[in-house]
Amino acid sequence: MLVTEPSSAQLHAHERRVTSQNGEDGILEALFELIGTTNRHAVEFGAGIGPSECNSLRLVDEDGWTPTWWDGADQPPDSRVRQVFVTADNINALLVDHAVPERPDLISIDIDSNDYWILDALDERLTPRVLVIEYNASLGPTDRLTVAYDPAFVWEVNDYFGASLAALAAAASRRDLALIGCDSLGINAFFVDRAALALTAVFEELTVAQGFVPCGYGITENGRHVGYRRAERRFVEV
């Protein structure tokens, strides 16, 4: 009997796009069908403008979840997104001040900068049951690398952004969040509370090597995607 190595393929069959940028809607729907919900509160850093497209928009508009949506970009007067610049220094105070419940069902982080540092600063009481976080696939599956912490950092549309999957997985694991895979384009990583995951028999916890998906976006070299143009700045090890 052929035994298949566990991998992020366990998520790819569930990918479906409704209001997310890629297939995140379907993955999240499958996850919450398995582990259930508690407070149905969705927090999203980097929700965009409006929002018109983000990981939790379908949950809010179709399933009645409560949103806390933040983005650093200017927002129109009718936006449901608050213009907030989230940093490792203010993350916990912001969550408390905006009445986010302890252990929200979902947090999504996609700010193209201090993603690792914000996750690492997150109070354990505010750790979500499900975490979606963008990773920098161009950094490979092995090294724990991130941008140097700079609360004023703004992405310059190059390969100096975010953190490697290994760095994010280490910070998530310290909060008892298990890696269950990455989407098929190598953009987002998905983590689930270990206690909740233990109650299901559908998804397995993966190692970084099992879960890593390479770049499926950006420029191409020699017929394969390599992400964005090279930057001169250097990542730091964590």
N, C-alpha and C positions, 0 to 999 in steps of 0.2 A: 504493500500500500504506500503510495506516495504521500509523504508528509510535507505540507507547505509551511515554510518559515513564516511566522507572524510578521505582518507588515502593515503599512498604512493603507494597503488595499482593502482592509476591513472597513474603512470609511468611504472609499471612493464609490462603491456601489450605491451609496446613499446620497451622493451629491445631487443637488437640485437648486436651481436659481429662481427665486421669486423677486425678492428685493435686495438680496445680497449681491456683492460684486461678482462672485463666482458660485460655487456650489455649497456655500456655507448653510443656506436655509435648510437644505435637505439633511445635512449632517446633524444640525442642531435639533431638528424635528425628531430624528431617529434617537438621538441621545435622551431627550426628555421623555419620549415615549417609554424608554427603558427604565430610567432612574426616577421618573416622576418629577413633580415640582413642589416647592414649599411656598415661597413668598411671591413667585412670578415677577421678580424684579430684575430688570436688565440694565446694566451699566455699560456704557460704551464710550471709551476715550478715542477720539478720532472719528466721530460719527458723520463728519462731512457737513454739508450745508443743507439745512432744511429739517430733517434729512431727506434726501431723495433715494439714497442707496446706502444701506449699512447692514451689519450682521443681525441686528435685533429688530429691524423695522417690521418684518413680517410678524414676529412674535407680539409686538405691540399693536399693530393695526388689525391683524386678523385674529389673534388669540387673547387680546385684552391685557397684555402684560403692562406693568408700570415701568416707564423709561426714566433713566437718568442719562442724558446725552450731552456730551461736551466735545467741543472742538476749538482749536485755537484760531480758526479762520473767522473773518467777519461774517456775521449772519444777517439776513434780511429781517425786517420788523416782525414778520409772521412766523419766523423759524421756531421750531420746537427744540432746537439745540442751543444750549447756553454757550456763549463764547468764554471758554475757560482754558488757560494754559496750564496743563497738569504737569507737576514735577514730583520728584521723589520727596521734596520737602513739604509739599502741601497736600499730597494725595489723601492721607488719612483724615486730616481736618476737613477737606472738601467732602468726602463721603459722609462724615458725621453731620456736617453743617447742612447737607442736602437730604438728610433723613434717609439715607440708604440703610436698609436693615442689615444686621449681622448675617453673614453667610448668604449673600444674594445668590439667586439661582444662576445668574450669568454675569460675567464681566468679559468684555471684549476690548483689547488694547491694540491700537494700530495708529501710532503717532510718528513713525519713521525716525525715531530719535532715541529717547531715553527709556524705551520699553522695558529693558532689563532692570534698570534702576528703580523704576516705578513698581514693578512686580516685586523686587527684592525689598522694597520699603513697605509693602502692603502689610498692614496689621493682620495677624492671623485670624482675629475675630471677624474681619471683613473679607476674608478669602472666599471666593465664590465656590459653588458646587461644580460649575463648568467654567473653564477659562478658554477663551480663544485669543491667541496672540500671534501677531505677525513675526516671522523670523527671517533672518537674512541667509538665504540658502547659498549665496555665493561664498559663504565662509566655511562650507563643508560640514561634515557630520561629526568631527572629532574634537576640535578645539573649542574651549569656552571663551568666546570673544564678544566684546560689546564696544560700542562707542564710549569714549571717555565721558564721564558725567559732566554735563553742562546744562544747567536749567534753562538757558536761553537758546539752546541748539535749534536750528531750523534746517530741515533737509534740503540739500542742494541738487537733488535728482541725480545722484551718483551712487556708487556702491558703499559709501560710508553712511550707514544707517542701522539702527536696531542692534540686534545681537544674534549670535549663532543659536541653533537649536539646542546644542549641548549646554550653553550658558542658561538659557531659559528653562530647560528641563531641570537643571540643578536647583534653580530658585523655586520652581514649582514644587519639586519633590520635598523641599524643606517645609512646604505647607500642605503636605500629604495630598498633592495633586499628581495623578498618574498620567503620563503621556499615552494617548491612545492612537495618535497618528497625525499626519499632515495632509492637507488637501493635495489634489493631483497636480496642481501647478507649482507646488513648493512655495506657497505664500503664507498660509496660516497653520499653526500647530494647535491641537485640541487636547485639553487636559480635563480630567474628571476626578472629583473627590474619591479617594481610594475606598472609603467605606461604602459609598454609593455604588461604585464600580463592582465591588465584591458581590453585590446582590444580583448582578446580571451575568448571563452566560454568553453574551453576544460579542462584546468587545474585550480584547485582552490588553493589559498594560504592556507597552513596548519599550525596549531600550532605544536610545537615540539612534544607534546603528540600524535597528529595525524600522524605526519610524521616519527616518530622514528621507525627504523627497527633494531631488535637485531642482535648480531653477527651471521653470517652464515659462519664463517671461523675459522681456527685455531684448537686448541685442544678441545677435548670434555670432559665433566664431566657429569655423570648421563644422558648420552644420548643426551646432547645438546652442541652446540658450545659455548665456553666462550672466544674465542680470543687467545691471546698469554700467555706465562708463566708469572707469577706474578713478578713484580719488587719491589724493596725496596723503591724506590723514591716515593715521595708524590706529588700529583697534587696541584695546587693552584686555589682558587676561583677567578672568575672575575665578 
